[in-house]
């Protein structure tokens, strides 16, 4: 019988770089750690960088994906803390893209002392519109998205990737996002998408006391800019918002020349 992988092996954890300070990079839905490919070379001279794949990503073994564990975002937050514990991390800067931004916030509720700051990129606490809240989607929009995923996953990927990236279908960023999205087993992708898009983490935000740097594209299919403003006012600790002149939900892939210097500035700077 094959030996079960360790926690670090199961999540394809890598630690790269030379610095004393630790930067942890968490990726969003439909991607894996390769989404940071343009960012990593600019960090490794000054920081030790921790990279990992969320369970369910196409680079992980689908047999280890638990539909019940990952029916809420708490499962991912527990994984993050387990990885940091396994690596004996006592202090880090956490950068979370999309849902990983909220996962970092959730993890900080359990262990605020580990995180010196959280930097979110394209993050949202709730995607559905609500009374006095604009998340960007009506339930009918999400129902159509879920139906499209289930009826023909490959066709859905080829349509969704350019919309999410905000670029032409021939662009390298769209092809890269399409590749990592298509690598996910369809039933897992559907389950994860449903968990993320139906989540509502607004009530936990006032309890997040770690300083948060909120970075956002000026045009993002999934996250309107008003969500960044909402986070700014709802989070319990000190916050700063920077809206980039970029388009799309994955600006680290589509506009690395803009995103990289901004990320570095927020990693270095304090509130």
C-alpha positions in Angstrom: 0.0 0.0 0.0 1.3 3.5 -0.9 2.4 5.6 2.0 0.2 8.6 2.8 1.9 11.9 2.1 2.7 14.3 4.9 0.7 17.5 5.3 3.5 19.5 3.6 3.7 17.0 0.7 -0.1 16.9 0.3 -0.2 20.7 -0.1 3.0 20.8 -2.3 4.5 23.2 0.2 7.7 25.0 -0.9 9.9 27.4 1.0 12.1 29.6 -1.3 14.3 32.7 -0.8 17.0 34.0 1.4 15.5 36.6 3.8 14.8 36.4 7.6 11.3 37.6 7.3 8.6 35.2 6.1 6.0 35.9 3.4 3.2 33.4 2.9 1.4 33.4 -0.5 -2.1 32.0 -0.6 -3.9 31.4 -3.9 -7.5 31.8 -4.9 -10.1 29.6 -6.6 -9.2 28.0 -9.9 -5.4 28.5 -9.5 -2.5 26.9 -7.6 0.8 28.4 -6.3 1.9 29.0 -9.9 -0.4 32.1 -9.9 2.5 33.8 -8.1 5.1 33.0 -10.8 5.7 36.7 -11.7 5.8 37.8 -8.0 8.2 35.2 -6.5 11.4 36.3 -8.3 11.0 39.8 -6.8 10.7 38.5 -3.2 13.3 35.8 -2.9 16.3 38.0 -2.4 14.7 39.7 0.6 12.3 37.2 2.1 11.7 33.6 2.7 8.6 32.8 0.8 6.1 30.0 1.7 4.0 28.6 -1.2 1.4 25.9 -1.0 -1.6 24.5 -2.9 -5.1 24.5 -1.5 -6.6 21.1 -1.2 -8.7 20.6 -4.3 -6.4 22.5 -6.6 -5.5 20.5 -9.8 -1.9 20.0 -8.4 -3.2 18.1 -5.3 -4.5 14.5 -5.1 -8.4 14.7 -5.4 -8.6 11.7 -3.1 -7.6 13.9 -0.2 -10.3 16.5 -0.8 -13.0 16.3 1.8 -16.4 17.7 0.6 -17.5 18.1 4.2 -14.3 19.7 5.5 -14.3 22.3 2.6 -18.0 23.0 2.7 -17.0 26.1 4.6 -13.9 28.3 4.4 -12.8 27.3 7.9 -11.4 24.1 6.5 -8.9 26.1 4.4 -8.1 28.3 7.4 -7.3 25.2 9.5 -5.1 23.9 6.7 -3.2 27.2 6.6 -2.6 27.2 10.4 -1.5 23.5 10.2 1.0 24.3 7.5 2.4 27.2 9.5 2.6 25.0 12.6 4.4 22.2 10.7 7.0 24.8 9.5 7.2 26.2 13.0 6.3 29.7 11.8 6.0 32.1 14.7 5.6 35.3 12.6 4.8 36.0 9.0 3.3 38.5 6.5 0.4 36.8 4.8 -0.7 37.6 1.2 -4.0 36.1 0.1 -5.5 36.3 -3.3 -9.3 36.2 -3.7 -10.8 33.8 -1.3 -7.4 33.2 0.3 -7.5 36.8 1.6 -10.6 35.9 3.7 -9.0 32.5 4.7 -6.1 34.5 6.1 -8.5 36.7 8.1 -10.3 33.6 9.4 -7.0 32.1 10.5 -6.0 35.3 12.2 -9.0 35.0 14.5 -7.6 31.8 15.9 -3.9 32.9 16.0 -3.5 36.6 15.6 0.0 36.6 17.0 1.3 34.7 13.9 0.4 37.4 11.4 2.2 40.7 11.5 -0.1 41.8 8.6 -2.5 40.5 6.1 -2.4 41.7 2.5 -5.5 40.9 0.5 -5.6 41.0 -3.3 -9.1 40.9 -4.9 -10.8 39.6 -1.8 -14.5 39.8 -0.8 -16.4 38.8 2.3 -19.6 38.2 0.4 -20.3 37.9 -3.4 -24.1 38.1 -3.2 -25.9 41.5 -3.1 -27.8 42.1 0.1 -29.7 45.0 1.7 -27.3 47.9 1.9 -24.5 45.7 0.5 -23.3 45.4 -3.1 -21.3 42.2 -3.7 -21.8 42.1 -7.4 -24.0 39.1 -7.9 -27.7 38.2 -7.6 -28.6 34.6 -6.7 -29.9 34.0 -10.2 -26.4 35.0 -11.6 -24.8 32.4 -9.3 -27.4 29.7 -10.1 -26.6 30.2 -13.8 -22.9 29.9 -13.2 -23.3 26.7 -11.2 -25.6 25.2 -13.9 -23.0 26.0 -16.6 -20.2 24.4 -14.5 -22.3 21.2 -14.1 -23.6 20.9 -17.7 -20.2 21.4 -19.5 -17.2 22.1 -17.4 -14.8 22.5 -20.2 -17.0 25.0 -22.1 -17.6 26.9 -18.8 -13.8 27.2 -18.2 -13.2 28.5 -21.7 -15.9 31.2 -21.2 -15.2 32.1 -17.6 -11.4 32.4 -17.8 -11.3 35.5 -20.1 -14.1 37.2 -18.1 -12.3 36.6 -14.8 -8.9 37.7 -16.1 -10.4 40.6 -18.0 -8.4 40.0 -21.1 -8.6 38.5 -24.6 -8.9 34.7 -24.8 -5.4 34.6 -26.5 -3.6 36.4 -23.7 -1.0 34.4 -21.7 -2.8 35.2 -18.4 -6.1 33.8 -19.7 -4.5 30.7 -21.0 -2.7 30.2 -17.7 -5.8 30.7 -15.6 -7.7 28.4 -18.0 -5.1 25.7 -17.6 -5.1 25.7 -13.8 -8.9 25.9 -13.6 -9.4 23.1 -16.1 -6.9 20.9 -14.1 -9.4 20.8 -11.1 -11.7 17.8 -11.1 -15.1 19.2 -12.1 -17.1 18.0 -9.1 -14.5 19.5 -6.8 -14.5 22.8 -8.7 -18.2 23.0 -8.5 -18.2 22.3 -4.7 -15.5 24.8 -4.0 -17.1 27.5 -6.2 -20.4 27.0 -4.4 -18.7 27.3 -1.0 -16.9 30.5 -2.0 -19.7 32.3 -3.8 -22.3 31.5 -1.2 -20.1 32.4 1.7 -20.8 35.4 4.0 -18.0 36.4 6.3 -19.1 39.9 7.1 -19.9 39.2 10.7 -16.3 38.1 11.5 -14.6 41.1 10.0 -14.8 43.4 13.1 -13.0 40.7 15.1 -10.0 40.7 12.7 -7.4 42.9 14.6 -4.3 42.2 12.5 -3.4 45.2 10.2 -4.9 44.6 6.7 -3.7 46.0 3.4 -6.5 45.8 0.9 -5.4 45.8 -2.8 -8.0 45.7 -5.6 -8.3 46.1 -9.4 -10.4 49.0 -10.5 -12.4 46.7 -12.7 -13.0 43.1 -11.5 -15.8 40.9 -12.6 -16.0 39.1 -9.2 -15.3 42.0 -6.8 -16.6 45.5 -7.2 -14.4 48.3 -5.8 -17.0 49.2 -3.2 -16.2 45.9 -1.6 -12.7 47.1 -0.8 -14.2 50.2 0.8 -16.5 47.9 2.8 -13.6 45.9 4.1 -11.7 49.1 5.0 -14.5 50.1 7.3 -15.6 46.7 8.6 -12.3 45.2 9.6 -11.5 45.6 13.3 -7.8 46.5 13.0 -6.0 49.2 11.1 -6.5 49.1 7.3 -5.4 50.7 4.1 -6.9 50.4 0.6 -5.2 50.7 -2.8 -7.2 50.4 -6.0 -5.0 49.6 -8.9 -5.5 50.7 -12.5 -5.7 47.1 -13.6 -8.5 45.0 -15.0 -9.5 41.6 -13.8 -9.6 39.3 -10.8 -6.0 38.0 -11.2 -3.9 41.1 -11.7 -0.7 39.3 -10.5 -1.1 37.2 -13.7 -2.4 39.8 -16.1 -0.6 43.0 -14.9 2.5 41.9 -12.9 4.4 45.1 -13.8 1.8 47.1 -11.9 1.1 44.6 -9.1 4.6 43.5 -8.1 5.9 47.0 -7.0 2.6 47.7 -5.1 2.8 44.3 -3.3 6.4 44.9 -2.4 5.6 48.3 -1.0 2.8 46.9 1.1 5.0 44.1 2.3 7.6 46.5 3.5 5.3 49.3 4.7 3.4 49.4 8.0 0.1 51.1 9.0 
